[in-house]
Every structure is written in structure tokens, then in C-alpha cells.
Amino acid sequence: MRLGQNILLDKHIIERIIKSAELDKDDIVFEIGSGTGILTRELCERAGYVISCEIDKKMYQEARSLSYNNLELYNVDGYRYAYIVNFDKFVSNIPYYKSRDTIELLAKKEFELAVIMVQKDFFEKILYENKAISFIARHCFTIEHIIDVSRDAFKPIPHVDSALIRLRKRNTLTDDEIKTIKLLYSFKGRKIKHASHMLVIDHTISDKRVEELNEEEIISILHLNTSNN
């Protein structure tokens, strides 16, 4: 495994990824982690244009064997490159240690939908738990579970179970808003009035604990604080 990346080899799972992405010839697709190009090839066959990044030089050289006129392939850090590229759909077998970074990146980007492979525990965290990354995910996306994926679908075989998920964009957050959410959740377990020395808090909700706040109340805190920056 290079740079935390497991290569997906199961053709049936790749087919599910492609089907879930709902690709057509008008789509610009962005992929982080080309690997050896197995998924990239299928994206090029079905999408209008594919922009794919692979940071590992050896894998990048393997992926360069792909010959498609609708492919831009870069040997760069896709998480940095993503901020200067526009796309309709994000389809990637991401390194699992980059799962939080992926959610935050996609929260800040304008696009239609994403299909990603994540650790099953991470999927359950964003869907059910009360954490900053969970709020960011549920506020920004409609989260759909496509299928659980066996460890045997990858090489090398990972030590964790996986889930293929689809994210349909609902809302977009700025970098400042994400920072504010993280700061707010750092006071989890306490009444949010204890954060008043760092955040502007509406007195009508100051006696609530962070985990008692609903989505509308958290967004109101974001508006109060980001408008004052």
C-alpha cells in the first residue's frame, strides 16, 4: 500500500461505482487517487471529461498508459489541486486516512454528487454520531449507502471493512464556517455559553449544550460569527 492507498480490483464493485455516479457525456469528473488507472479507465469511457490526480510517481507512470482524449492526468496532490478545478462529479477510491479531508473539501466545493469508498466505521460516524465532521457531512450532503465492500476487493487487503457511499450536494460551507463548526464542537458536553469568549452566541440558546442544538441553530451561530469576521 502506497501512501495509505488500497487498489480496488473487484470489477463488480467498480461497476457499482460507475452506475452510482450516474455518468453521462456532459459530466466533468474529478478523481483523487488514480492508482494504476483501473477506475479512471471506466470513468473516461462514460464521462465527458476526467481530471485525475495521483501523487505516487510509480502509480502515476502506470496510469499514464491510459490513452483517452478526454483525460487529464496529473502527478500532484489531488487535495491541493481540487481547489483550482471545477467539476460536476467526484468519484474516487480515497485513502481512508483522508476521509475527513475529503468531506471538508467537498463541503466547500460546488458540484452535483460524489461517489467515494470509505471505512465503514467512518460512514457510520458521519451518519449517526454527533461530531463536527458528522454535522458538516449531514448539512452539506444527502448521504446514501450504496453497498458494503469486502476487504478482499482490494490489494493489499485492508484491516477494516469498507462502504461505498454517494453524496448529493445540499449546501456549501466556507472555510471560516467549517472552522467555526469545529470550534463550537470543541465545547461538546458543555453549555454553549461557555464558548461566548470565543464565539458570538444568541442568548436564547446559550443554556443549550452543543449536542442539543439543531441544524438551524448551528447555522445561526455560523451566520453570527462569520459575518463578524
C-alpha positions in Angstrom: 0.0 0.0 0.0 1.5 3.3 -1.1 0.5 6.5 0.8 -2.4 4.7 2.5 -4.0 3.7 -0.8 -5.5 0.3 -1.4 -6.1 -0.6 -5.0 -9.7 -1.7 -5.8 -9.6 -4.7 -8.1 -13.2 -6.2 -7.9 -14.8 -5.5 -11.3 -18.3 -5.8 -9.8 -17.6 -3.1 -7.3 -16.1 -0.9 -10.0 -19.4 -1.4 -12.0 -21.4 -0.3 -8.9 -19.3 2.8 -8.5 -19.8 3.8 -12.2 -23.6 3.1 -12.0 -23.9 5.1 -8.8 -22.1 8.1 -10.3 -24.9 8.4 -12.9 -22.4 9.5 -15.6 -23.1 11.0 -18.9 -21.1 12.7 -21.7 -21.8 16.2 -20.2 -20.1 15.4 -16.9 -16.7 16.6 -15.8 -15.4 14.1 -13.3 -12.7 14.7 -10.7 -10.8 11.7 -9.3 -8.2 11.8 -6.4 -6.0 8.7 -6.4 -5.8 7.3 -9.9 -3.9 4.3 -8.7 -2.9 2.3 -11.7 -5.9 3.6 -13.7 -8.5 0.8 -13.2 -11.3 3.1 -12.2 -10.0 6.0 -14.3 -10.4 3.9 -17.4 -14.1 3.3 -16.7 -14.7 7.0 -15.9 -13.2 8.0 -19.3 -15.4 5.6 -21.1 -18.6 7.1 -19.7 -18.0 10.7 -18.8 -17.4 13.7 -21.0 -14.1 14.7 -19.3 -12.0 13.2 -16.5 -9.4 15.1 -14.4 -7.4 12.6 -12.3 -4.6 13.1 -9.8 -2.1 10.5 -8.5 0.6 11.6 -6.1 2.6 8.4 -6.1 5.1 8.6 -9.0 5.2 4.9 -9.7 1.4 4.5 -9.9 1.2 7.7 -12.0 3.6 6.2 -14.5 1.4 3.1 -14.7 -1.8 5.2 -15.2 -0.1 7.1 -18.0 -0.6 4.1 -20.2 -4.2 5.1 -20.5 -4.9 6.7 -23.9 -8.0 8.9 -23.8 -8.5 12.3 -25.3 -10.9 13.2 -22.5 -8.4 12.6 -19.7 -6.1 15.0 -17.8 -3.8 13.0 -15.6 -1.5 14.8 -13.0 1.2 13.6 -10.7 0.1 16.0 -7.9 -1.6 16.1 -4.6 -5.3 16.0 -5.6 -6.4 17.6 -2.3 -4.5 20.7 -3.2 -5.3 20.6 -6.9 -9.0 20.3 -6.1 -9.2 24.0 -5.1 -8.4 25.2 -8.6 -10.5 22.8 -10.6 -14.3 22.7 -11.3 -16.2 19.5 -11.7 -19.7 18.1 -11.8 -19.0 14.8 -10.1 -16.3 13.5 -7.7 -15.6 9.7 -8.0 -12.7 8.3 -6.0 -11.3 5.4 -4.1 -9.8 7.7 -1.5 -7.1 6.9 1.1 -9.1 6.3 4.3 -6.8 8.5 6.4 -8.0 11.3 4.1 -11.7 10.7 4.8 -12.2 13.8 6.9 -10.2 16.0 4.5 -12.4 14.7 1.7 -15.7 15.6 3.4 -14.4 19.1 4.2 -13.1 19.6 0.7 -16.4 18.5 -0.9 -18.3 20.7 1.7 -16.5 23.7 0.2 -17.0 22.8 -3.5 -19.9 23.3 -5.8 -20.8 20.1 -7.6 -23.6 17.6 -8.2 -22.7 14.4 -6.5 -19.8 12.3 -5.2 -19.2 8.6 -5.0 -16.5 7.5 -2.6 -15.2 4.5 -0.8 -14.7 5.0 3.0 -14.1 2.9 6.0 -17.4 1.5 7.3 -16.8 3.0 10.8 -16.3 6.4 9.3 -19.6 6.1 7.3 -21.4 5.2 10.5 -19.8 8.1 12.3 -20.9 10.8 9.8 -24.4 9.3 9.5 -25.2 8.7 13.2 -22.8 10.4 15.6 -22.8 13.9 17.0 -19.4 15.3 15.9 -18.2 18.3 13.9 -17.4 16.2 10.8 -20.8 14.5 11.2 -22.7 17.8 11.2 -20.6 19.1 8.2 -21.5 15.9 6.2 -25.2 15.8 7.0 -25.6 19.6 6.5 -23.8 19.6 3.1 -25.0 16.3 1.6 -27.7 13.8 1.3 -25.8 10.6 2.3 -26.7 7.4 0.6 -25.3 3.9 1.4 -24.7 2.0 -1.8 -23.1 -1.2 -0.6 -20.7 -2.7 1.9 -17.5 -3.8 0.3 -15.4 -6.9 1.3 -11.8 -6.5 2.3 -11.0 -9.0 -0.4 -11.9 -6.4 -3.1 -8.7 -4.6 -2.5 -5.0 -5.2 -2.8 -3.3 -5.1 -0.4 -6.2 -6.3 1.8 -7.1 -3.6 4.3 -7.6 -4.3 8.0 -11.0 -2.6 8.0 -14.4 -3.0 6.4 -15.5 -0.6 3.7 -18.6 1.1 2.5 -19.4 2.7 -0.9 -21.4 5.8 -0.4 -23.0 8.6 -2.5 -23.1 12.2 -1.5 -25.6 14.5 -3.2 -24.8 18.2 -2.6 -27.3 20.1 -0.4 -25.4 23.0 1.0 -21.9 24.6 0.7 -19.8 25.8 3.6 -16.9 28.3 3.6 -13.5 27.5 5.2 -14.4 30.0 8.0 -17.7 28.3 8.7 -16.0 24.9 8.9 -13.5 26.3 11.4 -16.4 27.8 13.4 -18.2 24.4 13.5 -15.0 22.7 14.8 -14.6 25.3 17.4 -18.2 25.0 18.5 -18.0 21.2 18.8 -14.8 21.5 20.9 -17.2 22.6 23.7 -19.3 19.4 23.3 -20.7 18.3 26.7 -20.9 21.8 28.0 -23.4 24.6 27.6 -22.5 26.8 24.7 -22.4 29.9 26.9 -19.0 28.6 27.9 -17.9 29.4 24.3 -19.0 33.0 24.5 -15.5 34.3 25.0 -14.6 32.8 21.5 -17.9 32.8 19.7 -20.9 35.2 19.4 -23.8 33.2 20.9 -27.5 34.1 20.8 -28.7 34.3 24.4 -31.9 32.4 23.6 -29.8 29.2 23.1 -26.9 29.9 25.4 -28.0 27.4 28.0 -28.2 24.5 25.5 -25.4 22.0 25.1 -23.8 21.7 21.7 -25.2 18.2 21.2 -28.8 19.6 21.9 -28.5 22.2 19.0 -30.5 21.5 15.9 -29.2 22.3 12.4 -31.0 25.6 12.2 -29.4 26.8 15.5 -25.9 25.8 14.4 -26.3 27.6 11.1 -27.5 30.7 13.0 -24.3 30.6 15.1 -22.3 30.4 11.8 -24.0 33.4 10.4 -23.4 35.4 13.6 -19.8 34.6 13.7 -18.7 34.6 10.0 -20.5 37.9 9.3 -18.4 39.5 12.1 -15.0 38.3 10.7 
